[in-house]
Amino acid sequence: MATDMYIFFQFMKSTLLPLPGVTHKMHFEHPAFYVNDKIFANIHEKDEQLAIYTTEREKWMALDTHTFFITPHYQNYKYMLVSLETVSPGDLKHLLITAYLARATKKLIREYEKMIANG
């Protein structure tokens, strides 16, 4: 995916902000996305990386260790770093939606499912 941070941020906003309950604000000087007051995606512009909530990081890291990885800081958390330079838009969208669903309440998930069903 292109690493122009403006384009990347616009992609994230257009993917995430229509989802029920999603907000974005700064988190330690980095743009971040929240649902239910829980962070699920955090952009690190300087390093062209995204920290994303996931329960499947081993699966993703086994696919491509250059694109999906962790640092010692994330070792004990359910987050994974994603290289914005090498991630495909399809994989990124899948990861974002999955992270959202993992952090959303049951009510918000029902609203999301209704939104998807209504196209």
C-alpha positions as CSV (number, residue, x, y, z in Angstrom):
1,M,0.0,0.0,0.0
2,A,1.2,3.5,-0.6
3,T,2.9,5.1,2.4
4,D,1.8,8.6,1.8
5,M,0.4,9.2,5.3
6,Y,-2.4,11.5,4.1
7,I,-3.7,8.8,1.7
8,F,-3.3,6.1,4.3
9,F,-5.1,8.1,7.0
10,Q,-7.9,8.9,4.5
11,F,-8.2,5.1,3.7
12,M,-8.5,4.4,7.5
13,K,-11.0,7.1,8.1
14,S,-13.2,6.0,5.1
15,T,-13.0,2.4,6.3
16,L,-13.5,2.9,10.0
17,L,-15.6,6.1,10.7
18,P,-18.8,4.7,9.1
19,L,-18.7,1.8,11.6
20,P,-21.0,2.1,14.6
21,G,-19.4,3.7,17.6
22,V,-16.0,4.4,16.0
23,T,-14.1,7.6,17.0
24,H,-10.7,8.9,16.3
25,K,-8.4,11.0,18.5
26,M,-4.7,11.4,19.3
27,H,-3.0,8.7,21.5
28,F,0.5,9.8,22.7
29,E,0.8,12.1,19.6
30,H,-0.4,9.4,17.2
31,P,-3.8,9.2,15.4
32,A,-5.8,6.4,16.8
33,F,-9.2,4.8,16.3
34,Y,-11.4,3.7,19.2
35,V,-14.7,1.8,19.8
36,N,-16.3,1.5,23.2
37,D,-13.5,3.7,24.5
38,K,-11.0,1.0,23.6
39,I,-8.2,1.6,21.1
40,F,-8.0,-0.8,18.3
41,A,-5.7,0.9,15.7
42,N,-2.9,3.4,16.3
43,I,-0.9,5.0,13.4
44,H,2.9,5.5,13.9
45,E,3.6,8.0,11.1
46,K,7.4,8.3,11.7
47,D,7.9,4.5,11.2
48,E,5.1,4.1,8.6
49,Q,3.5,1.4,10.8
50,L,0.2,0.7,12.3
51,A,-0.3,-0.9,15.7
52,I,-3.5,-3.0,15.5
53,Y,-5.4,-5.1,18.0
54,T,-5.5,-8.8,17.0
55,T,-5.9,-12.2,18.5
56,E,-4.3,-13.8,15.4
57,R,-0.9,-12.2,15.2
58,E,0.9,-15.5,15.0
59,K,-1.1,-16.4,11.9
60,W,-0.3,-13.1,10.3
61,M,3.3,-13.0,11.2
62,A,3.7,-16.6,9.8
63,L,2.5,-15.3,6.5
64,D,4.9,-12.4,6.1
65,T,7.3,-11.3,8.9
66,H,8.3,-8.2,7.0
67,T,4.8,-6.9,6.9
68,F,3.4,-8.3,10.2
69,F,5.6,-8.2,13.3
70,I,5.9,-7.2,17.0
71,T,8.6,-5.5,19.0
72,P,9.4,-6.2,22.6
73,H,7.0,-3.4,23.6
74,Y,4.0,-5.4,22.2
75,Q,5.1,-8.8,23.4
76,N,2.6,-9.0,26.2
77,Y,-0.3,-7.2,24.4
78,K,-2.7,-8.4,21.8
79,Y,-1.3,-6.0,19.3
80,M,0.7,-6.4,16.1
81,L,2.6,-3.9,14.0
82,V,1.9,-3.7,10.3
83,S,4.2,-2.1,7.8
84,L,2.2,0.4,5.7
85,E,4.8,0.1,2.9
86,T,4.1,-3.6,2.3
87,V,0.6,-4.4,3.5
88,S,-2.1,-4.9,0.8
89,P,-5.2,-2.8,1.0
90,G,-7.3,-6.0,1.3
91,D,-5.3,-7.4,4.2
92,L,-5.4,-4.0,5.9
93,K,-9.1,-3.6,5.6
94,H,-9.7,-7.1,6.9
95,L,-7.4,-6.5,9.9
96,L,-9.2,-3.2,10.7
97,I,-12.7,-4.7,10.6
98,T,-11.6,-7.7,12.6
99,A,-9.9,-5.4,15.2
100,Y,-13.1,-3.3,15.4
101,L,-15.3,-6.4,15.9
102,A,-13.0,-7.7,18.6
103,R,-13.3,-4.5,20.6
104,A,-17.0,-3.6,19.9
105,T,-19.9,-4.4,22.2
106,K,-22.5,-6.9,21.2
107,K,-24.9,-4.1,20.5
108,L,-22.4,-2.4,18.1
109,I,-21.7,-5.7,16.4
110,R,-25.4,-6.1,15.8
111,E,-25.6,-2.6,14.3
112,Y,-22.6,-3.4,12.1
113,E,-24.2,-6.6,10.9
114,K,-27.4,-4.7,10.1
115,M,-25.4,-2.0,8.3
116,I,-23.6,-4.7,6.2
117,A,-26.9,-6.5,5.4
118,N,-28.5,-3.3,4.2
119,G,-25.6,-2.6,2.0
